[in-house]
Amino acid sequence: MTNNKLSIIDPNAKIGKNVKIGPFCVIEGDVEIGDNCVIESHATIMNGTRMGEGCKVFPGAIVGAVPQDLKFKGEYSTITIGNNTIIREYCTLNRGTAANFQTKIGDNCLLMAYVHVAHDCVIGNNCILANNVNLAGHIVIHDFAVLGGMSAIHQFVKIGAHAMLGGGSLVRKDIPPYVKAAREPLSYAGVNSIGLKRRGFTTEQINHIQAIYRTIFVKGYNTSQALKIVETTIDVSPERDYILSFIKGADRGVMKGFNQL
């Protein structure tokens, strides 16, 4: 560990090999930081933080603060961050409450400056949250989702894998996988075909996903009608089954379609 003497590091903190810590950092005692991490100046890593290997925390970020939830009564909880995740300047990442006792952020994520992740959120792998994205509590974001800057996400919302959210969005309903979401009120803006191509989806898979969402969002059916048509007329595939499962489990309902504005 490379430790700048101007930082305050509790001797009980578990810090891995080849970790670099800049000046004016505070690292509390109930903290675990994996090998090859970089903690830049003025970062604060608080009790309950569990950080994987190869992460980088930029100046001013605060990881592991207690939840901003009036129901929080001081119960023990954690925030777990996977490997190779980047936390940019002035992010604020809170640990869990008695609901789940854990906030979780996956591997290879990028949280740009001023992102807020509230208590009990679960963020998958390879996600990007652009500047000033604000997550309320209990939000679930699946792998490879991209959230545009200045977006605000309502508590308990779910966002599917490979979804792309336009900047400045207000998200009150769930966003299914593989789609683009934009406008106000938030609505379907097509399939995230460019993102899917970049991640190795074939043209056939993308066309298959587009056919599913034409039925769900473009043809004017209500949700229950659309799901029944997809189940009976579109070939079984992992993508189809994931979409159906996600929408059926959308407790808050899903965003609007083209003909539902």
N, C-alpha and C positions, 0 to 999 in steps of 0.2 A: 504494500500500500504506500502510495505517495501522499503524505499528509502535510498540508500547509499548516504551520504552527499557529496561524491566525484563526483557525477553525476550532469549534467546540465539538468534540466527539466523545460521547459516553463510552467508557471502557467496556461496557457490556454489549455494545453493538457488535454484530458478527459481520465482519467485512472481509470479502474474498481477496484473492490474489490479484495483483496488478491493478488495483482500484486507485484512481487519481481523484483527489479531493482538493478543490481550490480554496482560496481564502474566504473567511467570513461565513462559512457553512455551519449549520447546526445539525448534528446527527444524534438522535436520542437513543436510549439504551435498548429498547425492544425493537430493534431494526436488524434486518438481514439484507446485505447487498452482495450480489454475486460477483464472480471474477470479471475483470476487464471492464468494469463500469467507470464512467467519468461523472463526477459531481462538480459542476462548475460553481463559481463564487456566488455567495449569498443564497444558495439553495438551502432548504430546510427539509430534512427527512425525519418524520415524526414517528412516535411509537406505533407499532402495528404494521409497519411497512415491510413487505417481503418482495425484494427486487431480484430478478433473474440476472443472467450474465449479459455483458455487452451492452448494457443500457447507458444512455447519456441524458443527464438532467442539466438543463441550462440555467443561467442565473435567475434568481428570484422565484423559482418554482417551489411550491409547498406540497409535499407528498405525505399523506397520512393524517391530515388534520381531522379532528372529530367532526361528525356530521352536523350539518346545519338543519337539524330536525328537532322540533320541540319534544318529540316522543323519546329522544335519546336520553338515557338515564345513566350514561357512563359505563355501559356494559362493554366487556372486552370484545374487540373486533379487529379486523385486519384489512389491508389493501394489498393485493397480490398483483405484481407486474411481471410479465413474461420476459423472455430473452430479447435483446436487441431492439428494445422499444426506446423511442426518442421522445423526451418531454421538454418542450421548448419553454421560452421565457414566461414566467409568471403564471404558469398553469397551477390550478388548485385542484387537488385530487383527494377526496375524502374517503375515509374508511367506512365500513358497514355499520348497520344498526342491528337490533335484535331480530329484525325481519329475516336477514340472511347471514349476519355476522361477517360479511365480506363484500368488499368491492373488488372486482377482478378485471384486469386489462391484459390482453394476450400478448403473443410474440409479434415482433416486427411491426409494431404500430408506430404511427407518427401523430403526436398531439402537438399542434402548432401553438403559437403564443396565445396566452390568456384563455385557453380551454378550461372549462370547469366540468369535472366529473363528480356528481353527487353520490351520496351513500347508496350502497347495494346495487350499483350498476354493474353490468357484465358486458364487456367489450371483447369481441373475438380477436382472431389473429389477422394481421395484415390490414388493419383498418387505418384510415386517415381522417382525422378531425382537423379541419382548417381553423384559422384564427378566430377566436371568440365564439366557438361553438359552446353552447351551454346545455348540459344534460341535467335534468332534474333526477330525482331518486328512482331507483328500481327499473331503469331502462336497460333493455337487452339489445345489443347490436351484434349481428352475426358477421362472419369472416368477410374480408375484402370490401366492406362498406366504405363509401367515401362521403363525408358530410361537408358541404360547403360552408364557408365562413359566415359568421354572424347568425347562424341558425340556432333556434331555441326549441328544445325537445321536451314535450310534456312528460310528467312522471308516468311510469308503467308502459310507455310506448315500446314497441318492438320494431326493429329495422332488419330486413332480411339480407342475406349474403349477396354481395356484388351489386347492391343498390347504390345509386348515386343521387345525392340530395343537392338541389340547387342552393346557392348562397342566399342568405337572408330569409330562409324558410321558417315558418311557424308550423311545427309538427304536433298535431293533436291526435292523429290516428296512426295506425300501424302502416308501415311501408313494406310491401311484399318484396321477395328476392328478385334480383336481376333487372329491376326497373330503374328509370329516371323519374324523380319526383320534383315538381316545381310549381309555380304559380301560387296565388292566394285566392280562395282556400287551396291548400295543397292538393295536387291532383296528378294523375298519371301523365307522364310526358314521353312515353315510349320505353322500349327496352334498352338497357345499357349495352348496346351491341359493341361499341368500341372497347369498353372495359372488358367485356367477355372475350373478344378476340385476343386482347392483350394477355389474357389469362389462359389461353389455350382452348377455348370452346370452338367447336367446328361450326361451319356455316349451317349444317343440318341441325345442330343443337340450338343455335340461335333462332333459326326459322321456326323450330318446334316451340320454343319459348314465346316467340311473337304470336304464333297461332293461339296459344293458351290465353295470352293477355288480350288479344283481339276479342275473344269471347267474354272475358271477365270485365274489361274496361271500355271497349269501344262500341259494342253492338247493342248497348242499352238494356241488357238484362239486369235484374237485381242480383245480389250476391248469391243467394241460394239457387236461383235459376242457372246462373253462369257456372257454378261449381258442378251442378248436376250434368250440364251439357258437356263440360270438360271431361268429367269422369266417364261419360258414355260414348263420346265421339272422338276423343284424342288419345293416341297410343300411349300406353304406359311407359314411363321413363323416370329416372331419378329426379329430373327437373320437375316433371309434372307432379309427382308425388310430394315433393318438397313444397311446391307452390300451394297445392291443395291443403296440406297439413298446416302450413303457415297461416293461411287465410281462415281455416276452420278454428284455429287457436287464437285468432285476433280478438281478444276480449274487449278492446276499445273500438273494434271495427277497423276497416281499412280506408285509406284515402280515396278520394273521388276519382271517377274515370272521366273520359272525354265528354260523354253525354250526360254527366251527372252534375254539371256546374250550375 
